[in-house]
Amino acid sequence: MTDKVLFLVFAALSVAGGVLTITRKNVVHALLFLVFTFFNVAAIFFLSQAYFLAVVQILVYAGAIMVLFLFVIMLLNLRTFEQEEQTHRKQRWAALALSVLVLAEFVVVLAGITFTSAHGGSPAAIAKAGSGTKAFGEALFNEMLLPFEVASVVLLVAMVGAIILVRRERAHGGATRTWGPGEEPSHEAIEEEV
């Protein structure tokens, strides 16, 4: 009974953190709420006795990925990007169409999933393999090595793309916020910097 209550609490906190992540105007605040969401997801993994996934959730996502996001935000100077108009009517329709396609793909994938020992994912197959971590490692680095490496390449391409965008902006004299002698920033500018 306690596990169910804790699961509902952490699930509600995860959803609230996700909503707060996408509704914040300050990018750094949004990232902090994303870290909060990651920790709640890790707590759900811990309650499910998936200890390895809980630790990976904290180390990889709340640690490494969030540091990467912070560096990208600092390099791209997204505060000037926030001040520009972000929505266009054509983009809204394209986003709606893509959302429907992704939802349809998600439903198709979920409908095709079967949890049988033939796929090696049943609790009996995991127990037979020795431990959850060992079975996970063998599946990841034997059967799923290509998708794992493709994900690594995609992350590398994203980092290189961010660096190219920053270099291009600086080459074209990208605007940076500076105050001259005797000038003081407004309260809103100080709040944005924090």
N, CA, C and O of each residue as an XYZ file, in Angstrom:
776
protein
N       0.820     -1.192      0.000
C       0.000      0.000      0.000
C       0.867      1.260      0.000
O       0.576      2.218     -0.717
N       1.934      1.256      0.808
C       2.829      2.412      0.868
C       3.518      2.627     -0.471
O       3.712      3.766     -0.897
N       3.895      1.521     -1.142
C       4.547      1.639     -2.450
C       3.622      2.304     -3.464
O       4.066      3.127     -4.265
N       2.348      1.954     -3.433
C       1.397      2.549     -4.379
C       1.226      4.039     -4.129
O       1.163      4.829     -5.070
N       1.152      4.421     -2.860
C       1.005      5.842     -2.529
C       2.250      6.616     -2.952
O       2.146      7.697     -3.532
N       3.429      6.062     -2.661
C       4.667      6.728     -3.064
C       4.777      6.817     -4.582
O       5.229      7.827     -5.121
N       4.362      5.749     -5.269
C       4.385      5.779     -6.732
C       3.499      6.910     -7.251
O       3.904      7.653     -8.145
N       2.299      7.043     -6.698
C       1.398      8.103     -7.153
C       1.974      9.494     -6.850
O       1.836     10.414     -7.656
N       2.612      9.639     -5.696
C       3.214     10.930     -5.346
C       4.337     11.271     -6.315
O       4.378     12.377     -6.854
N       5.256     10.323     -6.542
C       6.371     10.596     -7.445
C       5.901     10.780     -8.889
O       6.469     11.584     -9.628
N       4.870     10.042     -9.290
C       4.330     10.214    -10.641
C       3.717     11.597    -10.805
O       3.922     12.257    -11.823
N       2.959     12.037     -9.794
C       2.363     13.379     -9.855
C       3.447     14.451     -9.872
O       3.339     15.426    -10.616
N       4.488     14.283     -9.063
C       5.591     15.246     -9.052
C       6.337     15.252    -10.387
O       6.788     16.305    -10.838
N       6.470     14.089    -11.020
C       7.128     14.009    -12.334
C       6.334     14.768    -13.385
O       6.894     15.526    -14.177
N       5.021     14.556    -13.382
C       4.177     15.251    -14.358
C       4.196     16.755    -14.096
O       4.273     17.549    -15.034
N       4.125     17.148    -12.822
C       4.174     18.580    -12.484
C       5.509     19.189    -12.900
O       5.545     20.296    -13.437
N       6.600     18.477    -12.656
C       7.908     18.974    -13.079
C       8.010     19.108    -14.588
O       8.595     20.069    -15.089
N       7.443     18.144    -15.324
C       7.446     18.231    -16.782
C       6.646     19.417    -17.296
O       7.065     20.102    -18.229
N       5.490     19.657    -16.683
C       4.670     20.807    -17.085
C       5.393     22.109    -16.764
O       5.398     23.033    -17.578
N       6.000     22.189    -15.591
C       6.744     23.404    -15.231
C       7.962     23.600    -16.138
O       8.361     24.733    -16.406
N       8.548     22.502    -16.607
C       9.695     22.601    -17.505
C       9.320     23.306    -18.800
O      10.064     24.162    -19.280
N       8.179     22.956    -19.363
C       7.820     23.527    -20.667
C       7.083     24.849    -20.569
O       6.820     25.483    -21.591
N       6.742     25.281    -19.351
C       6.024     26.552    -19.220
C       6.890     27.686    -18.684
O       6.419     28.822    -18.626
N       8.126     27.431    -18.294
C       8.990     28.487    -17.769
C       9.566     29.306    -18.904
O       9.947     28.759    -19.939
N       9.632     30.621    -18.718
C      10.252     31.489    -19.719
C      11.762     31.534    -19.550
O      12.493     31.665    -20.531
N      12.229     31.427    -18.322
C      13.670     31.416    -18.067
C      14.187     30.000    -18.315
O      13.729     29.047    -17.685
N      15.135     29.870    -19.228
C      15.627     28.560    -19.640
C      16.315     27.827    -18.495
O      16.181     26.609    -18.371
N      17.043     28.548    -17.666
C      17.741     27.906    -16.557
C      16.741     27.346    -15.549
O      16.940     26.251    -15.021
N      15.678     28.083    -15.282
C      14.639     27.566    -14.388
C      13.988     26.315    -14.973
O      13.696     25.362    -14.251
N      13.764     26.327    -16.286
C      13.189     25.154    -16.942
C      14.104     23.944    -16.785
O      13.631     22.830    -16.562
N      15.419     24.162    -16.902
C      16.363     23.052    -16.730
C      16.353     22.519    -15.300
O      16.475     21.313    -15.087
N      16.209     23.403    -14.328
C      16.135     22.945    -12.943
C      14.889     22.100    -12.705
O      14.943     21.098    -11.992
N      13.772     22.499    -13.297
C      12.566     21.680    -13.176
C      12.731     20.347    -13.905
O      12.164     19.339    -13.485
N      13.508     20.336    -14.998
C      13.770     19.080    -15.691
C      14.594     18.141    -14.820
O      14.346     16.935    -14.798
N      15.579     18.690    -14.099
C      16.350     17.872    -13.154
C      15.427     17.317    -12.071
O      15.545     16.151    -11.695
N      14.511     18.141    -11.570
C      13.534     17.697    -10.582
C      12.708     16.529    -11.126
O      12.447     15.559    -10.415
N      12.303     16.633    -12.386
C      11.543     15.552    -13.020
C      12.376     14.285    -13.120
O      11.877     13.193    -12.851
N      13.651     14.421    -13.507
C      14.523     13.251    -13.608
C      14.679     12.545    -12.260
O      14.674     11.316    -12.200
N      14.816     13.313    -11.185
C      14.947     12.696     -9.867
C      13.680     11.954     -9.465
O      13.755     10.897     -8.840
N      12.525     12.491     -9.815
C      11.279     11.795     -9.502
C      11.124     10.517    -10.318
O      10.613      9.518     -9.811
N      11.555     10.537    -11.564
C      11.530      9.316    -12.377
C      12.480      8.277    -11.786
O      12.166      7.087    -11.756
N      13.650      8.732    -11.312
C      14.591      7.816    -10.661
C      13.968      7.206     -9.409
O      14.184      6.028     -9.124
N      13.201      7.988     -8.662
C      12.519      7.455     -7.477
C      11.496      6.395     -7.867
O      11.326      5.405     -7.154
N      10.820      6.594     -8.981
C       9.862      5.578     -9.467
C      10.601      4.304     -9.838
O      10.134      3.209     -9.527
N      11.751      4.427    -10.501
C      12.552      3.241    -10.807
C      12.983      2.533     -9.524
O      12.954      1.305     -9.444
N      13.378      3.308     -8.531
C      13.804      2.726     -7.264
C      12.653      1.964     -6.598
O      12.856      0.874     -6.063
N      11.456      2.534     -6.631
C      10.287      1.846     -6.061
C       9.969      0.559     -6.816
O       9.456     -0.399     -6.238
N      10.278      0.545     -8.120
C      10.021     -0.642     -8.941
C      11.129     -1.675     -8.809
O      11.110     -2.692     -9.502
N      12.093     -1.426     -7.929
C      13.245     -2.285     -7.688
C      14.152     -2.397     -8.909
O      14.848     -3.396     -9.095
N      14.133     -1.354     -9.738
C      15.050     -1.261    -10.866
C      16.181     -0.328    -10.445
O      16.280      0.803    -10.919
N      17.029     -0.820     -9.550
C      18.048      0.019     -8.931
C      19.070      0.535     -9.937
O      19.504      1.685     -9.866
N      19.443     -0.326    -10.869
C      20.423      0.086    -11.877
C      19.877      1.245    -12.706
O      20.587      2.220    -12.947
N      18.621      1.147    -13.145
C      18.034      2.221    -13.940
C      17.890      3.501    -13.126
O      18.029      4.597    -13.668
N      17.612      3.373    -11.830
C      17.511      4.562    -10.977
C      18.850      5.280    -10.901
O      18.906      6.506    -11.002
N      19.921      4.529    -10.724
C      21.248      5.146    -10.649
C      21.644      5.738    -11.996
O      22.210      6.830    -12.049
N      21.353      5.030    -13.085
C      21.659      5.549    -14.419
C      20.853      6.810    -14.692
O      21.368      7.757    -15.287
N      19.610      6.833    -14.269
C      18.766      8.020    -14.439
C      19.400      9.236    -13.765
O      19.416     10.330    -14.329
N      19.911      9.039    -12.576
C      20.510     10.167    -11.853
C      21.864     10.539    -12.452
O      22.133     11.717    -12.687
N      22.718      9.546    -12.700
C      24.068      9.849    -13.196
C      24.054     10.394    -14.618
O      24.683     11.412    -14.908
N      23.332      9.712    -15.502
C      23.390     10.086    -16.913
C      22.499     11.277    -17.207
O      22.961     12.271    -17.768
N      21.239     11.194    -16.839
C      20.320     12.265    -17.216
C      20.444     13.481    -16.307
O      20.701     14.584    -16.789
N      20.270     13.302    -15.017
C      20.320     14.449    -14.109
C      21.729     15.006    -14.003
O      21.904     16.173    -13.653
N      22.733     14.198    -14.298
C      24.104     14.677    -14.217
C      24.639     15.117    -15.563
O      24.718     16.312    -15.844
N      25.003     14.167    -16.388
C      25.730     14.463    -17.631
C      24.899     15.234    -18.641
O      25.368     16.242    -19.170
N      23.692     14.795    -18.924
C      22.879     15.453    -19.948
C      22.530     16.880    -19.532
O      22.533     17.785    -20.366
N      22.230     17.085    -18.251
C      21.890     18.429    -17.807
C      23.100     19.361    -17.884
O      22.942     20.540    -18.201
N      24.289     18.864    -17.604
C      25.493     19.678    -17.765
C      25.667     20.043    -19.234
O      26.025     21.176    -19.556
N      25.417     19.093    -20.119
C      25.498     19.365    -21.555
C      24.493     20.440    -21.955
O      24.835     21.356    -22.702
N      23.259     20.339    -21.468
C      22.252     21.350    -21.781
C      22.677     22.727    -21.281
O      22.515     23.722    -21.988
N      23.219     22.790    -20.066
C      23.656     24.079    -19.529
C      24.760     24.685    -20.375
O      24.762     25.893    -20.616
N      25.706     23.861    -20.834
C      26.771     24.391    -21.679
C      26.219     24.883    -23.012
O      26.660     25.915    -23.518
N      25.269     24.166    -23.581
C      24.666     24.598    -24.849
C      23.942     25.921    -24.651
O      24.033     26.809    -25.498
N      23.220     26.062    -23.535
C      22.515     27.313    -23.264
C      23.501     28.459    -23.103
O      23.276     29.559    -23.609
N      24.590     28.198    -22.398
C      25.573     29.264    -22.211
C      26.259     29.617    -23.533
O      26.532     30.789    -23.789
N      26.536     28.628    -24.364
C      27.206     28.900    -25.640
C      26.298     29.625    -26.627
O      26.748     30.519    -27.344
N      25.032     29.248    -26.665
C      24.124     29.828    -27.656
C      23.518     31.146    -27.216
O      22.905     31.836    -28.031
N      23.671     31.522    -25.942
C      23.094     32.749    -25.413
C      21.605     32.804    -25.732
O      21.149     33.694    -26.449
N      20.864     31.865    -25.205
C      19.443     31.738    -25.524
C      18.594     32.844    -24.925
O      17.406     32.929    -25.235
N      19.153     33.688    -24.085
C      18.349     34.772    -23.518
C      17.941     35.759    -24.608
O      16.838     36.304    -24.556
N      18.812     36.004    -25.600
C      18.411     36.870    -26.702
C      17.402     36.154    -27.589
O      16.549     36.796    -28.201
N      17.493     34.827    -27.666
C      16.548     34.039    -28.452
C      15.157     34.077    -27.830
O      14.156     34.045    -28.546
N      15.090     34.146    -26.488
C      13.807     34.177    -25.803
C      13.019     35.430    -26.130
O      11.788     35.403    -26.122
N      13.704     36.527    -26.419
C      13.027     37.786    -26.647
C      12.397     37.861    -28.031
O      11.559     38.729    -28.272
N      12.775     36.982    -28.937
C      12.194     36.984    -30.269
C      10.871     36.241    -30.264
O      10.607     35.414    -29.391
N      10.048     36.546    -31.249
C       8.768     35.856    -31.354
C       9.021     34.399    -31.739
O       9.771     34.120    -32.675
N       8.402     33.487    -31.027
C       8.708     32.071    -31.191
C       7.665     31.297    -31.983
O       7.959     30.208    -32.477
N       6.471     31.823    -32.115
C       5.419     31.033    -32.752
C       4.971     31.689    -34.054
O       4.844     32.909    -34.147
N       4.742     30.867    -35.028
C       4.193     31.282    -36.312
C       3.057     30.328    -36.635
O       3.083     29.164    -36.235
N       2.073     30.815    -37.350
C       0.885     29.988    -37.628
C       1.244     28.732    -38.428
O       0.700     27.657    -38.173
N       2.148     28.864    -39.385
C       2.542     27.702    -40.189
C       3.235     26.660    -39.318
O       3.022     25.460    -39.490
N       4.061     27.118    -38.389
C       4.755     26.180    -37.514
C       3.788     25.457    -36.589
O       4.001     24.290    -36.260
N       2.735     26.131    -36.170
C       1.753     25.482    -35.296
C       1.090     24.313    -36.006
O       0.917     23.246    -35.416
N       0.718     24.502    -37.266
C       0.071     23.409    -38.003
C       1.044     22.265    -38.266
O       0.675     21.094    -38.189
N       2.286     22.616    -38.578
C       3.288     21.569    -38.787
C       3.539     20.805    -37.493
O       3.677     19.582    -37.506
N       3.598     21.530    -36.370
C       3.804     20.878    -35.075
C       2.621     19.977    -34.731
O       2.810     18.885    -34.197
N       1.416     20.423    -35.030
C       0.235     19.599    -34.765
C       0.256     18.327    -35.612
O      -0.037     17.241    -35.110
N       0.600     18.457    -36.892
C       0.663     17.283    -37.758
C       1.734     16.303    -37.297
O       1.501     15.094    -37.275
N       2.913     16.817    -36.927
C       3.975     15.938    -36.434
C       3.592     15.284    -35.108
O       3.933     14.127    -34.864
N       2.890     16.015    -34.261
C       2.448     15.434    -32.985
C       1.509     14.269    -33.206
O       1.612     13.249    -32.525
N       0.597     14.409    -34.147
C      -0.333     13.314    -34.454
C       0.423     12.110    -35.004
O       0.118     10.973    -34.642
N       1.411     12.346    -35.880
C       2.205     11.245    -36.427
C       3.005     10.531    -35.345
O       3.072      9.302    -35.332
N       3.613     11.296    -34.437
C       4.398     10.689    -33.359
C       3.494      9.903    -32.421
O       3.865      8.820    -31.969
N       2.307     10.437    -32.123
C       1.352      9.713    -31.283
C       0.920      8.410    -31.945
O       0.816      7.380    -31.278
N       0.668      8.445    -33.251
C       0.296      7.225    -33.967
C       1.430      6.210    -33.939
O       1.190      5.018    -33.748
N       2.658      6.671    -34.128
C       3.810      5.766    -34.061
C       3.950      5.157    -32.667
O       4.245      3.969    -32.531
N       3.739      5.965    -31.642
C       3.813      5.494    -30.262
C       2.782      4.406    -30.000
O       3.090      3.402    -29.358
N       1.569      4.596    -30.489
C       0.510      3.600    -30.295
C       0.848      2.313    -31.035
O       0.634      1.222    -30.506
N       1.378      2.427    -32.262
C       1.747      1.236    -33.037
C       2.850      0.455    -32.336
O       2.802     -0.773    -32.276
N       3.849      1.166    -31.803
C       4.950      0.496    -31.110
C       4.441     -0.192    -29.853
O       4.806     -1.335    -29.581
N       3.600      0.493    -29.084
C       3.077     -0.117    -27.863
C       2.189     -1.320    -28.167
O       2.175     -2.289    -27.408
N       1.455     -1.264    -29.263
C       0.589     -2.391    -29.611
C       1.409     -3.611    -30.021
O       0.943     -4.741    -29.876
N       2.618     -3.400    -30.529
C       3.449     -4.513    -30.981
C       4.346     -5.105    -29.920
O       5.016     -6.106    -30.174
N       4.381     -4.509    -28.722
C       5.266     -5.005    -27.667
C       4.632     -6.208    -26.996
O       3.467     -6.183    -26.601
N       5.424     -7.257    -26.876
C       4.991     -8.428    -26.106
C       6.073     -8.754    -25.102
O       7.261     -8.745    -25.426
N       5.664     -9.036    -23.907
C       6.619     -9.345    -22.844
C       6.636    -10.855    -22.625
O       6.015    -11.370    -21.695
N       7.346    -11.540    -23.482
C       7.450    -12.992    -23.352
C       8.902    -13.360    -23.191
O       9.795    -12.559    -23.466
N       9.128    -14.563    -22.749
C      10.501    -15.013    -22.567
C      11.213    -15.201    -23.899
O      12.439    -15.308    -23.934
N      10.457    -15.242    -25.003
C      11.101    -15.368    -26.309
C      11.952    -14.131    -26.614
O      12.955    -14.219    -27.322
N      11.546    -12.987    -26.077
C      12.314    -11.768    -26.297
C      13.346    -11.548    -25.184
O      14.108    -10.582    -25.236
N      13.379    -12.401    -24.215
C      14.376    -12.298    -23.172
C      14.087    -11.247    -22.122
O      14.978    -10.918    -21.339
N      12.880    -10.705    -22.070
C      12.588     -9.638    -21.138
C      11.705    -10.037    -19.977
O      11.329     -9.182    -19.175
N      11.365    -11.297    -19.862
C      10.487    -11.709    -18.772
C      11.294    -11.820    -17.480
O      12.513    -11.990    -17.525
N      10.631    -11.726    -16.339
C      11.358    -11.876    -15.073
C      12.078    -13.226    -14.947
O      13.154    -13.301    -14.354
N      11.489    -14.284    -15.502
C      12.140    -15.596    -15.434
C      13.431    -15.614    -16.255
O      14.434    -16.190    -15.832
N      13.402    -14.981    -17.434
C      14.603    -14.940    -18.278
C      15.701    -14.101    -17.629
O      16.885    -14.425    -17.729
N      15.298    -13.025    -16.967
C      16.288    -12.184    -16.285
C      16.905    -12.943    -15.114
O      18.115    -12.881    -14.901
N      16.071    -13.662    -14.352
C      16.588    -14.448    -13.229
C      17.523    -15.546    -13.731
O      18.529    -15.849    -13.089
N      17.193    -16.141    -14.875
C      18.025    -17.197    -15.444
C      19.387    -16.636    -15.905
O      20.406    -17.322    -15.827
N      19.384    -15.387    -16.381
C      20.619    -14.769    -16.852
C      21.565    -14.427    -15.710
O      22.756    -14.231    -15.949
N      21.079    -14.351    -14.495
C      21.944    -14.077    -13.352
C      21.514    -12.858    -12.575
O      21.332    -12.933    -11.359
N      21.349    -11.739    -13.246
C      20.881    -10.523    -12.584
C      20.339     -9.574    -13.636
O      20.589     -9.738    -14.830
N      19.596     -8.584    -13.177
C      19.030     -7.604    -14.098
C      20.096     -6.788    -14.793
O      19.975     -6.489    -15.981
N      21.142     -6.423    -14.065
C      22.205     -5.610    -14.639
C      22.979     -6.381    -15.696
O      23.320     -5.834    -16.745
N      23.256     -7.649    -15.422
C      23.990     -8.472    -16.388
C      23.163     -8.679    -17.653
O      23.681     -8.558    -18.763
N      21.881     -8.989    -17.489
C      21.013     -9.182    -18.659
C      20.874     -7.888    -19.449
O      20.859     -7.899    -20.680
N      20.772     -6.775    -18.730
C      20.667     -5.479    -19.402
C      21.932     -5.174    -20.201
O      21.857     -4.746    -21.352
N      23.089     -5.396    -19.588
C      24.356     -5.140    -20.274
C      24.551     -6.022    -21.499
O      25.004     -5.555    -22.544
N      24.206     -7.300    -21.367
C      24.343     -8.196    -22.522
C      23.393     -7.805    -23.652
O      23.769     -7.842    -24.823
N      22.171     -7.433    -23.303
C      21.220     -7.015    -24.341
C      21.668     -5.711    -24.992
O      21.553     -5.549    -26.207
N      22.180     -4.780    -24.184
C      22.578     -3.481    -24.718
C      23.791     -3.581    -25.627
O      23.812     -2.973    -26.697
N      24.798     -4.335    -25.219
C      26.040     -4.357    -25.975
C      26.152     -5.520    -26.948
O      27.122     -5.581    -27.705
N      25.199     -6.445    -26.959
C      25.185     -7.513    -27.952
C      24.101     -7.281    -28.994
O      24.386     -7.120    -30.180
N      22.843     -7.264    -28.530
C      21.723     -7.182    -29.471
C      21.419     -5.753    -29.892
O      20.953     -5.534    -31.011
N      21.667     -4.776    -29.031
C      21.270     -3.394    -29.304
C      22.471     -2.472    -29.508
O      22.367     -1.268    -29.273
N      23.592     -3.012    -29.936
C      24.801     -2.202    -30.062
C      24.654     -1.127    -31.135
O      25.075      0.010    -30.922
N      24.072     -1.459    -32.270
C      23.936     -0.479    -33.352
C      23.057      0.704    -32.939
O      23.479      1.845    -33.128
N      21.851      0.492    -32.382
C      21.069      1.668    -31.939
C      21.789      2.481    -30.850
O      21.667      3.705    -30.806
N      22.532      1.801    -29.981
C      23.286      2.492    -28.941
C      24.335      3.410    -29.562
O      24.487      4.556    -29.140
N      25.049      2.915    -30.551
C      26.071      3.724    -31.221
C      25.439      4.834    -32.054
O      25.990      5.932    -32.133
N      24.307      4.569    -32.670
C      23.620      5.610    -33.448
C      23.198      6.752    -32.528
O      23.323      7.921    -32.894
N      22.696      6.422    -31.334
C      22.325      7.464    -30.370
C      23.544      8.289    -29.977
O      23.437      9.505    -29.815
N      24.698      7.650    -29.823
C      25.921      8.381    -29.497
C      26.304      9.342    -30.614
O      26.696     10.478    -30.349
N      26.193      8.892    -31.861
C      26.528      9.746    -32.995
C      25.558     10.923    -33.087
O      25.971     12.040    -33.397
N      24.277     10.683    -32.822
C      23.292     11.765    -32.870
C      23.619     12.834    -31.824
O      23.535     14.028    -32.115
N      23.990     12.415    -30.610
C      24.383     13.380    -29.584
C      25.635     14.152    -29.996
O      25.729     15.355    -29.754
N      26.590     13.471    -30.612
C      27.802     14.141    -31.073
C      27.480     15.161    -32.158
O      28.030     16.263    -32.152
N      26.600     14.810    -33.083
C      26.203     15.738    -34.151
C      25.513     16.963    -33.558
O      25.730     18.082    -34.023
N      24.680     16.759    -32.531
C      24.005     17.893    -31.888
C      25.015     18.835    -31.243
O      24.871     20.054    -31.336
N      26.026     18.285    -30.596
C      27.051     19.134    -29.972
C      27.845     19.905    -31.021
O      28.112     21.094    -30.852
N      28.222     19.227    -32.106
C      28.975     19.896    -33.168
C      28.116     20.983    -33.812
O      28.614     22.062    -34.132
N      26.832     20.698    -33.999
C      25.914     21.696    -34.559
C      25.805     22.925    -33.676
O      25.784     24.050    -34.177
N      25.736     22.722    -32.368
C      25.664     23.861    -31.444
C      26.931     24.704    -31.531
O      26.863     25.933    -31.516
N      28.072     24.057    -31.622
C      29.336     24.798    -31.722
C      29.397     25.577    -33.029
O      29.856     26.719    -33.041
N      28.946     24.986    -34.122
C      28.949     25.677    -35.418
C      28.016     26.884    -35.385
O      28.349     27.941    -35.921
N      26.855     26.733    -34.762
C      25.934     27.867    -34.661
C      26.542     29.017    -33.873
O      26.391     30.179    -34.249
N      27.230     28.698    -32.780
C      27.850     29.745    -31.968
C      28.958     30.433    -32.749
O      29.068     31.659    -32.718
N      29.766     29.671    -33.437
C      30.868     30.271    -34.202
C      30.324     31.152    -35.325
O      30.876     32.218    -35.597
N      29.255     30.719    -35.972
C      28.664     31.507    -37.051
C      28.093     32.815    -36.491
O      28.242     33.874    -37.101
N      27.431     32.733    -35.313
C      26.868     33.934    -34.695
C      27.966     34.916    -34.328
O      27.824     36.119    -34.551
N      29.050     34.419    -33.773
C      30.154     35.307    -33.395
C      30.840     35.892    -34.626
O      31.311     37.029    -34.591
N      30.898     35.132    -35.706
C      31.522     35.632    -36.931
C      30.707     36.773    -37.539
O      31.267     37.674    -38.163
N      29.386     36.734    -37.359
C      28.522     37.781    -37.894
C      28.291     38.894    -36.872
O      27.418     39.741    -37.061
N      29.059     38.893    -35.806
C      28.924     39.954    -34.800
C      27.680     39.803    -33.959
O      26.923     40.758    -33.787
N      27.465     38.633    -33.443
C      26.292     38.378    -32.610
C      26.234     39.309    -31.416
O      27.257     39.670    -30.834
N      25.022     39.690    -31.066
C      24.834     40.669    -29.991
C      25.047     40.019    -28.636
O      24.494     38.960    -28.341
N      25.844     40.661    -27.834
C      25.987     40.256    -26.446
C      25.566     41.429    -25.575
O      25.699     42.584    -25.980
N      25.073     41.147    -24.412
C      24.572     42.199    -23.538
C      25.728     42.761    -22.718
O      26.380     42.044    -21.959
N      25.965     44.063    -22.888
C      26.984     44.740    -22.100
C      26.417     46.065    -21.624
O      25.528     46.634    -22.258
N      26.933     46.551    -20.508
C      26.545     47.848    -19.974
C      27.784     48.711    -19.899
O      28.843     48.269    -19.452
N      27.642     49.932    -20.337
C      28.763     50.866    -20.321
C      29.004     51.412    -18.922
O      28.251     51.115    -17.994
N      30.066     52.219    -18.771
C      30.365     52.805    -17.459
C      29.231     53.737    -17.022
O      28.771     54.574    -17.800
N      28.797     53.587    -15.797
C      27.734     54.412    -15.249
C      26.339     53.885    -15.522
O      25.384     54.327    -14.883
N      26.193     52.954    -16.452
C      24.888     52.375    -16.742
C      24.608     51.255    -15.756
O      25.513     50.533    -15.339
N      23.359     51.125    -15.397
C      22.970     50.037    -14.507
C      21.890     49.214    -15.185
O      20.994     49.771    -15.820
N      21.964     47.904    -15.059
C      20.939     47.062    -15.671
C      19.605     47.223    -14.945
O      19.554     47.528    -13.753
N      18.536     47.008    -15.696
C      17.207     47.059    -15.082
C      16.973     45.845    -14.205
O      17.707     44.860    -14.270
N      15.929     45.933    -13.376
C      15.600     44.815    -12.493
C      15.258     43.560    -13.302
O      15.598     42.448    -12.899
N      14.580     43.744    -14.454
C      14.227     42.593    -15.301
C      15.470     41.913    -15.866
O      15.529     40.687    -15.959
N      16.478     42.733    -16.248
C      17.715     42.161    -16.799
C      18.461     41.378    -15.729
O      19.024     40.319    -16.006
N      18.465     41.903    -14.496
C      19.134     41.175    -13.406
C      18.404     39.869    -13.129
O      19.038     38.842    -12.890
N      17.066     39.901    -13.161
C      16.278     38.675    -12.917
C      16.545     37.641    -14.004
O      16.616     36.447    -13.714
N      16.695     38.092    -15.272
C      16.994     37.161    -16.361
C      18.351     36.513    -16.164
O      18.515     35.326    -16.443
N      19.332     37.277    -15.686
C      20.665     36.743    -15.501
C      20.726     35.723    -14.379
O      21.574     34.830    -14.395
N      19.830     35.848    -13.400
C      19.810     34.903    -12.285
C      19.066     33.704    -12.732
O      18.909     32.754    -11.965
